[in-house]
Amino acid sequence: MHYQYYNSNVLLIVNVTGQIRLLYTPFRVLCIAASGRIPLNTWVYVEEVWSDNQDKLQYVIFGQVYSYKFFQIPIKF
């Protein structure tokens, strides 16, 4: 899947067949690598979606900024 920053309240997701889906905050993600205060295999809600200076996707969770790479989105098209 390809994730694209859309705005702070929406994440655009494109799957391998080109189908598009918009996720509006708050949306739920699964932690796949422990990071900061979030332990492995914990479900959390993304409050905001950000893009940093290098255009890398970031999530705001519990008021802290985390890389999207630490989380998995359970989504079906």
FIDOMI-260589 format. One line per 10 residues: number of its first residue (from 0); their letters; for each residue y, x, z of C-alpha. Coordinates in Angstrom, 3 decimals, decimal comma. Layout:
# FIDOMI-260589
NUM) A) Y:X:Z  ...
# end
This chain:
# FIDOMI-260589
0) MHYQYYNSNV) 0,000:0,000:0,000  3,572:1,037:-0,564  6,241:0,237:2,020  9,885:-0,021:1,026  12,928:-0,351:3,255  14,738:-3,554:2,323  17,124:-4,147:5,223  16,972:-3,918:9,009  15,179:-7,262:9,335  12,854:-7,202:6,304
10) LLIVNVTGQI) 10,115:-4,852:5,085  8,951:-5,077:1,467  5,240:-4,327:0,992  3,555:-3,796:-2,387  -0,251:-3,566:-2,595  -2,264:-1,592:-5,166  -2,400:-4,536:-7,575  1,393:-4,946:-7,503  1,565:-8,036:-5,309  4,692:-8,157:-3,184
20) RLLYTPFRVL) 5,088:-9,487:0,336  8,125:-9,570:2,634  7,673:-9,168:6,379  10,502:-10,383:8,578  11,131:-8,935:12,031  9,678:-9,192:14,528  6,281:-8,389:13,008  3,207:-7,019:14,757  1,715:-3,559:14,140  -1,216:-1,608:15,573
30) CIAASGRIPL) -0,633:1,888:16,966  -3,042:4,276:15,175  -1,682:7,493:16,741  -0,273:7,640:20,270  3,457:8,202:20,196  5,995:8,280:23,011  5,330:5,364:25,366  2,912:3,601:23,019  -0,785:4,384:23,563  -3,413:4,384:20,813
40) NTWVYVEEVW) -4,829:0,975:19,743  -1,919:-0,977:21,244  -0,411:-3,951:19,439  3,416:-3,978:19,468  6,230:-5,813:17,704  8,691:-4,109:15,368  12,197:-5,220:16,329  14,038:-3,564:13,430  13,290:-1,533:10,331  15,328:1,599:9,620
50) SDNQDKLQYV) 15,565:4,304:7,008  16,616:7,786:8,168  18,844:10,305:6,334  15,862:11,497:4,286  14,997:7,886:3,349  11,880:7,860:5,567  10,810:4,541:7,016  11,283:4,078:10,779  10,499:1,216:13,169  12,462:0,235:16,260
60) IFGQVYSYKF) 10,007:-0,725:19,019  11,081:-1,258:22,648  14,528:0,061:21,624  13,060:3,427:20,502  12,729:4,720:16,923  9,233:5,631:15,673  7,866:6,747:12,301  5,937:4,076:10,421  3,073:6,591:10,061  1,999:5,937:13,663
70) FQIPIKF) 1,306:2,250:12,944  -0,831:0,017:10,761  0,201:-3,419:9,504  -2,614:-5,995:9,445  -1,665:-7,854:6,277  -3,574:-9,784:3,637  -2,283:-10,779:0,237
# end
